[in-house]
Amino acid sequence: MPATKEKVVLEAPAKINLSLEVLGKRSDGYHSIRSILVPITLHDTVTLTPGGRKFAFHGGQGAPKDDTNLAWKAVKILTRETGVRHGLKVRVVKRIPIAAGMGGGSSDAAAVLRGVNDLWELGLSDRKLEKLGLEIGSDVPYFLRGGACYAGGRGEELEVLPNAAVAELVILHPHLKVTSQWAYENIIEELTTLGGSASMVKVALASGRVELLASHLVNHLESGVLKAHAVVREAKKKLMSAGALGALMSGSGPTVFGIAPDAETADRMAKKLEGPKWKVIRAATAA
């Protein structure tokens, strides 16, 4: 990360879930999951600039401009935890769609936690930052850890995975928002009893076998969203008919990604799928 005591600029990557199994609801109201996440090349940019006496926040177009924004929450939690308060300007350039199942808000928050810890020389350990991140959102510890990860618990039990796979992606983001709460409340119950694909996804990542990866994509949240939103069903169908090896809704949706055989095919698919019903994004999985 480019950093000085004058400014910190960070890339905050989006993620996709290659496997997301919901194991049941916990006593604290959260759900236990088993998931494999990978970062992708699509990213927001977070700039932290010290100075002045006040806190100034620019959360990016379409994002909340108050303490409901997870990046804003990250600063509040750090000041609460450490007692340190300096003038700070936070600016987020948004490229990751909002409420899209790609973790944009959580990634921005993780970037702020890392960046402010460095900028203000707070000296908080990675473990401490992950603990604070979990207060903000279940995906924040993942973005602090980075890379391909297996996630258990509510998302905070992380294991970094070997990843030799580079998957070329075509992403369709329908023009609607689906909250995580809604997606979890509308799980089709029978799905939680099905066997998982996490072990095969691990094998595919380690061996770099994109075809194997594409054939073992699973998301227990998907069926409920597909049932409620025809445009998400159509997006998945169109990706497959355009040449994807496999397609899946990421996280709580409504974004759907397709894994293409190669970059040339992905470019053709992206052009073919342009239209008014969704935003088309070309990306790839990242290390």
N, C-alpha and C positions, 0 to 999 in steps of 0.2 A: 504494500500500500504506500503511495506517495504521501509522506508526512513530514511536517516541520512543526515548530511551536507556533507558527503563524497560521497554518491551514492544514486540514486533513481532507483528502479526497478519496472516496472509496467507491468501488463498484459493489452493488448489492444484487446478486444474481437471483433470477427466478428458479423454481424447482419444478420437477414433475414427479409424481408418484408412479413408479413402475409396478408396485404392488401395494395395496392397502386393504388389509383385512381388519374388520371390526369384531372384536372378541366378546364384547359385552359392556354394559354400563357399570361404572364403579360407584362405591358408596359416596364419593365426593362429587358425583354428578358428571364427571368426565367419562369418556369411553376408553377402554383398553384397546390398543391397536397393535398390529404387526405390519410394518411398512418398510419399503425400500424407496429411498429418495435419491435423486441425482440433480445436481445443478445444471443449468443450461446457459447458453451464451447470451440470452436475453437478460438485460440487467437495468436497474435504476442507477443513478449516480447521486451519492450523498456527499455534500460539501459542508464541512464544519469550520467556521471562522470565528476565532475569539476576538473579544474587544468590546468596549462600551460597558454599560452597567446592566443592561437588560438582556432578556432572552427573546430572540426574534426567530420566527419559524415560518418557513415557506414549504409546505408539504407536497407540492406538486399539483398539477392540474387534475381536478376531480377528487382529490384526496381531502379528508377532513382537515380543517385548519385550527383544531383545538386539541384538547388532551384526549380525545377519542382516537387520534392518530397514534399508531404504535411507536413511531419514531419520537414523537413528543413525550410519550409515556417513558421511553427509555431514559431521556434526560431527567425527568422527574424522579425516577427510581434511583438513578445515580446520585442526585443531589440529596435525596432522603437518606440513602445508605451511607454516604461519606461526609455529609455536611458541607461539602465544597460547592460554592456558587460563584461562578464567574460569568461575565458577559459572553454571550454565545449567539451566533447566527447559524441556524440549520437550514440548508436548502436541499430539497430533493427534486431531482429531475426524473419524472415518472415515465417509464416505458412499459413496465409490467402492468397489464390490466388490473383494475381494482376489483376485489371480491370475485376473483377468477379461479381460485383453487391452485394458484401458482406461488403463493407465499410472499407476494410483493411487500405487504406491510410488515410482515415478520422479518424479512430480509433487511428492510430499511432500519428496523429497530436494532437488529444485530449489528449492522454497520455503525449505528450511533453509539451503541454500547462499547464496541471496540475502539472507535475513533475518539470518543470523549475520554475513555480510560487512558489513551495514549496522550491526547492533547493536554489534559489536565494533570498528567503524571500521577494517576490515582493508585497505580500499582496493584489493581485487583487481578487475581489469578483467573485463568481460563475457567476453572471449576466454579469460582464465585460468579463470574459473568454469566455462565450457563444457568446457575441457580436464580440469578436476578432475571434472566431472560425468560425463564419459565413463568414468572409472575406476569409477564407481558402477553405471552401466547405460547401454545404448545410447540409451534414450529421454530421459535426463536433459538432454542439451544442447538437445533440442527444447523441453522445458518451460521452460528458461531463456530461449530465444529467444521463444517464444510465438507466437500467431496461427496462421494457415494457413501451412503450410510444405511444401515439397518436401524430402525427405530421401534422400540417397544414401550411398554407403560402407556402413558398418554402422549408419548413422543419424545420424552426426555432421556430414555434409556438407549444410548447410541453406541453403535459399533461401526467403525470405519471399515469399508469394504474395498478389496482390490478391484480396480475397474480398468479393463483394457478395451472396453466397448466405446466406440464413438458412433452414436446414432444420429442420422440426419432426420430432422423433424419438420413437419408441417403442422402448425398449430392454428386451430380455428376457435376464436373467442366470440360466441354469440353476444348480442347486445342486450344482456340481462345480467342480473346479479343473483347469486345464490349464496346465502350465508351458511357458515359451517353448522350453526345450530339447526337450521332447517334441514340440511342434508342428513345430519345424524338422527334427527327426529323422524325422518321418513325412510329409514333403512327398511328394506324388505327382509323381514325377520329370518326367513329360511336361509338367506345368504350367510348369516353368521355361523351356521353349522357346517358350511362347506370346508373341505380341505384347502390349504393354502398353496400358493405357488412361489413363496418367498425363496425356498431352497433352489428352485430351478432358475430364478432370476439371479441369485448369487452366482451360480455356475456360469450363466450366460455373461454376466459382467466380467468375471475373472478370466474367462476364456476369450472374450471379445466377440462372441458369436451373436451378432445382431438378430439373425433370423430366429434363433432360440429365444432370445429376449422377447421379441415381438409376439411369439406364440404363447407366452406365459404371463401376459398382462392381466392383472386382476384389480378391481376396485369395488368393494362392497357398497360404497355410497352411490355408485353409478346408476343402478337400476331405478332407485327412487327418483333421481333427477330426470332420467330418461322418460319415466312414466309421466312426469308432470310437465315436461317441456319438449314439445315436438321438434323445436329447432335444434336441440342438443342431439336428439335421435338422428335427425337429418344430417347433422355435422359428422357424426361418427360414420354413418352410412356412406356419405360422399367421400370421406377420406379413404375408406376401404375400396370403393369403386374406382377411385382415382389412381390406385396402385400401392396403397400402404400395405406393409407386411402385417401390421397390427395397429389398432387404434384404441384409445382409452381416454375416459374423462380423468383429468388430474385432480386429486384431492376432492374437495367438496364441489368442484365445478364452478361454472358450467363449461370451462375451457376443455376442449378435446384435442389430443395430439395424435398424430399418425407417424409411425416410424417408416421411413422410405428405404428402399434398397440401397440407394446411393444419392450423392448430392445432386447429380444431374436430374434424376427422377424427382427428387424433392422440389427442385426449382420448377419443373414442369407442373407438378401437382399444385404448387402454390399459385401459379399463374392461372391454372384451370379453375381453381376453387374460389377465385375472387368474386365477390358479390355483395349485395346489400345486407344479407342476414348475419354476417359475422366479419370480424377483422381477421385477416390472414397474416400469420407471422412465420417467417423462416428462421429456424434456429438449429442448434445441435446440442447434444449433451456435452458437458464440459468436465474436466478433471476435478 
